[in-house]
Amino acid sequence: MNVFVPHFLRMSQDGSRQGFRKVAEADLPSRFGRFRIFGFEQRQGDRVEEAVVLKMGDVSGEPPPLVRIHSQCLTGDVFHSLRCDCRAQLEMSLDRIAEEGRGLLIYEHQEGRGIGLLNKLRAYELQDRGADTVEANEKLGFQPDCRNYQLAANILAYFGVTRVRLLSNNPDKIRALEAAGIQVVERIPCQAQPVDSMTGYLRTKKEKLGHLIEGL
């Protein structure tokens, strides 16, 4: 099997957090429980990366906190699209964090695996014509996965978190965090029951992107 490894391992070699800052913090009651919400940004030249963090409880000490790094998916998270499993993963992660009473959900502005919302819709159009999710990105001139996780690593460092239990099916996230000095002591599967409309998408993620998805 030819597993694609994206280019996200462009972590700064010196672990620099230059241009990184917290911009806001507030209380956030939700149906999952009461969180503290944070806004962060990271400036690299003219480019600004943004992320929101939901924090519950004390994330220091043992066991290492549950952490979910979730890329924004407007179509799934907000509009309940069943082309993907993003909303299900988001809600499962918030449920798990709430059950334990502590953890972090890092919500990154990396729509469409980093290609942006309108390009993601263009990719959807190509998928409607027969391309899979990887082929669609490539036809638009992008890599299959354009995300990087330096901002997520800097956020974990901000909270003093050096060891995590990661809610993810994506081994690339594990490699990225460990390259940035964050130890992933456990990977916790974050897999929803698939429906027919997302089966092909999930199979492509498993076969072409190496995601750890069972039952397909």
N, C-alpha and C positions, 0 to 999 in steps of 0.2 A: 504493500500500500504506500502510495506517495503522499506523505503527510507534509502539508505546507507549514513552515515556520515563519511567522511574520517578522517585520523589521523593528518591533517595539523595543528590542534590547539596546536601544540607543540611550540607555541611562547615562547620565553624566558620570564620567569615570571617577571624579572626585567626590561624588555624592552631594554636590553643591545644591543648596536651596535658594540660590540667588533669584530674586524676582518673585519668590513665593510669599504669600501673606494671607492671613485671615481677614475677611472684609466685613463679616457680620456674624452675630450669634443671637439666638432667640429661643423661647420655649415653643414646643410644637406638640400639643395634644393631638392624638390621632385614634382611629378605631383599633389600632394595634397596641396602643399604649402611649405613654407620655415620653417624648423624645426631646432632646436639645438639638436644634438645627443650626448648622454652621455653613457659611459660604466662604470658599477659598478661591484664589486666583493665582496663576503662575504666568509671569511675563517672560517671554523669550524673544528678544528683538521686538518686532512689530506684532508678534502673535501672542494672544492672551488665551490661556486655557482656564476653564472654570469647572468647579465641582461643588456639589452640595453634600453635606454629611449629616446623617441622622445618628445621634449618639444616645445610647441608653445605658445608664448605670456607670459604674467605675470600671474602666477597661484596663486598669493596671492589675498586676498580680496574676495568680494562677487560678484556674486554668487560663491559657491564652484566650482572648476574646474571640467570639464569632465575628467574622468580617465578610461582607459581601461587597465586591466591586462591580457595580452595575452600570452599564452604558445606557444612556438615555435612549428610549424608544417611544417616540410620541405615538406612533400608530398602535403599538401594543399596550404601553403603560396607561395611556389616556383614552384611546379610542377602542380598546379591547380587541384589537386585531387578532385573528386566529391564524395568521400566516406564520407567526413565530410564537415562542414560549416565553417571551420577555416579561409580560405582566405576571404570569404564573410564578416565574422565578423571583420576581420582585416581592410578591406577596408572601411566598414561602419563606423568603429570607427575613422579612419583617416579623413574621409569625415566630420563627425560630429564635430570633433575637429577643422578642418579647417574652417568650417562654423562659428563657434563661435570665431575663432581666438585665442583660448587659451585652453590649456589642456595638459595632459600627456598620452602617451602610453608606458606602461611598458612591454617590450618584454622579457619574461623569458625563460631560457634554460631548459625547462621541457617538452621535447618531449614525446608524448604518455602518457599524464597525469603523467609524471614523471618516466616512465620506460626506456626511451632512444630510440633512433632511431631504432636500430637493433631489440630490443625486440618489438617495435611497429610493425615492419614488420613481426615478428613471430606471433604477435597477429592478423595481417591481414590474415596470412595463416590459422590460426585457424578459423577466421571469414568466410573465404571462404569455410570451411568445416561445417559451420552451427552454430558456437558459436556467441553470441553477443559480443559487445565491453567489457562489464563487465566480462562475462564468460571467454573470451580470456585472459584477464589480470590475472584472478584467476587461470586458467589452467597453466599459466607460473610461478605461485608462488607469484604474486604481489597482493596488494590490488587494488580494482577498480580504486582508485585515490590516487597516491603516492605524490602528490604535497604538498608543504607548501608555505606560503606567507610571511614569516618573511623578506625575502629580499625586497619584494614589500613594506612592511610596513616601512622598514628602508629607502627606496628610497623616499617615501612620506615625511618622517620626514626630510630627507636631504633638500628637497625643502620647508620645512616649511608648508606642507599641513596637516591639521588635520581634514578637512571636505571635502568630495568628492561627486560628482554625478557619480555613477559608471555605466559604460556601460557593462552590463553583464546579462546573463540569469541564472547564477549560485549562488544560495543563500549561498553556502559554502564560496564564496569569501567575501560576506558581513559579515558573522560570523567571518571569519578570521581577516578581517581588524578591525572590532569593538573590537575583543579580543585584538588587538594590540593598541587600543586607537584611531583609525581612525573612525570618525563618517561618516556613509554613509547616507547622507540626502535624497538621491533619487536614486532609481535603474531605469536605462533607458534600456529598452529591446534592445537587439542586435541580432535580429532574421532575417535571410535572408529567401527568398522564397525557400523552399526545392525542390530538384529534387528527382526523384524516387530512385536513387542510394544511397541517404543519409537518406531516410525516416526511415528505421529500426534503424540506428545509433541514430538519433534524438529521436525516440520513446524510445529507451533504456535509453538515458540520462534523459529523462523526467520521466520514470516509475521507474528506478532503482537508479538514482543519484539525483532525485529531481529537475532537471533543469526546469526553468519556461518557457516552450515552448508552444506556443498556436497553435491551428489548427491541431493537430495530433490525 
